[in-house]
Amino acid sequence: MSTLTKWAIDPTHSEVSFKVKHLVISTVTGYFREFEGSAESTSDDFQGAKVAFAAKIDSIDTNQKDRDGHLKSDDFFNAEKYPHLKFEGTISGDKLKGDLTIRDFTKTLELDVDFGGVAGDPYGNTKAGFEIEGKISRKEFGLKWDAVTEAGSVVVSDQVKLILSVQLVKQ
């Protein structure tokens, strides 16, 4: 019988970011600065681990205040009505499969997982590291704002890359 181990995201050693093409020619990077998450695992390699994650929409940061305000508005996330995005899933092989909820839209997706291993920190804590990446269609989650330049270029692409560097601490 395996023992269930509980883990929590260490926010000081984790980063939740996204990348979106702007005007087709360049990429804008944004971050969620406030988030929390957990994992429950019965194996040292996290196979079959149950994962839960939430990010606070109001903590969105693209290094540009006006753009952040637009992203928090009803054109995109509507932070007032939907204050969090949420994900629940399971690790299987090198994939994290589960349901992502943004606004009132829930879609099943599969993210790539690179498990970095487990190590002790100088303070006696046991940590586990992961790099997680994937792509979503923002329009499938109700983030429908669109504009086109005079030349016909899309201002903001539909595809959004998700990039998470996560360190968990054993509870």
N, C-alpha and C positions, 0 to 999 in steps of 0.2 A: 504494500500500500504506500503510495507516494504522499508526501506531505504538501499541503497547499501553502505556497509562499505568497505573501502580499508585498507589492512594490508600489511606490508612488513616484511621480515625476519630481525630479530635483530641478526647480525652475531656474536656479542660478547657474546650472550647467546644461541647460537645454535651450533650443531655439526653434521657433515655429515660423516658417517663412513661406512666401508664395511669390511666383514670378509670372508676369503677364506682358505679352508683347504690346507695345504702344506704337501706333502708326506703322506697324508691320516691320519697322526698321530697328527698333531698340527694345530693351526689356526694362520694366519697372519692377523693383523688388519691394515687398512689403512684409511686415511682421505682425504677429499678434504678441503683444508684450505681457498679457495676463492670460494664463492658462493653467489647467490642472489635469492630471490623469493618473491612471492606476493600471496595474496588471496583476493578475492572479495566475500563478503557474505551479504546476506539479513537477516540472522537469527543469534541470539546469540549463537546457538549451532553449527554453521558452516555447517549445513546440506545444501547440494546443492552448497556449496562454490566452486568457480572456483579457481584452484591453478596453478601457474606457477613457475618453478624452473630451475635454470641453475648452473652448477658447472664448474669451470675452470680446465681443464685437467692438465695444467702445474702446478697446485697447489697440485697435488697428493703427499701424504706424508705417507710412510710406515716405517719411522724411519730408512731407509737404502737407501743411495743415489744411489747405483748401481741398486738396484731393482726399485727405483722410475724412474730412467732413462730408464730401460727396459720397464716399464709400459707406459711411454710416447712415446716409439718408435712404429714403424709400426707393431711390433709383437702383440701389444695390442691396445692402444687408438689412436696412431698417433696424438699426441697433435699439431703438426705443421699443419696438414691438417684439423683436426677436433678439434678446440680449446675448445669446450664446450660439455658437455652432457646436455640434456634438457628433461624436463618433463612437461606435461600439463595434468591436470585432474580435477575431481570433487569428492567431499566428499559425500558419501551416506552411512548412517548408520555408521558402524565402519570400512568402507573401503574407500580407495582413489583409484579410478579407472582412468586410463589415459594412455597416450602414452609416452614412454621413448625412446629417441633417443640417441644412442651412435654411433660414427662414422657416417655412412650413413644408419644405420639400425634403423627402428622404430618399436617397438613392444608394443602392449597393455598389461598392467599388472594391477594387483590389489594388493594394499599394505594394511596392517592392520594399523588402526589409533586409537590411544588412546588420546582422547581430555582431557587435564588436567584442562581446565577451563580458566576463564578470571580473571585477577587481576590488580590492580594499582601498579605501582612502586613508589619509594620515590620521583621521579622527575615529577610526574603528568602524566606519560604515561600509557596507557591502553595496557596490554599485554595478549596474549593468548598462551597457551602451548600445544604442541603435541609430542607424541612419535609415530614414524612411522617405521614399519618394513616390510620387504618382502624379496623375493628371486628371482634371475634371473639366467638364463643360460648365461654365458659370451660368449659362442660360437655363440649363436643366434644374438649377436651384433658384430660379426666379431672379437672378441678377442680370436683368434684361437690358439695362441702359445701353444705348448704342448711338454712335454718331459716325458720319462718314465725311472725309475731307473733300474739298472741291475736286481733287484728283481721283477720288473714288477709293481712297485707302480707309480701312477700318481703323477707328481711333483706338479701341481696346479689343484685343482678340477674345474669342470665346473660350479658348483653351487656357487653363490656369495650371501651372506646375506647382505642386506642393512639395516642400522640402523641410523635413523635420530632423533635427539632431537632438536625440533624447537620451538623457541619463536618468535611470531609475535608481532609487535607493530602497534597499530592503527594509521592510517595516518590522 
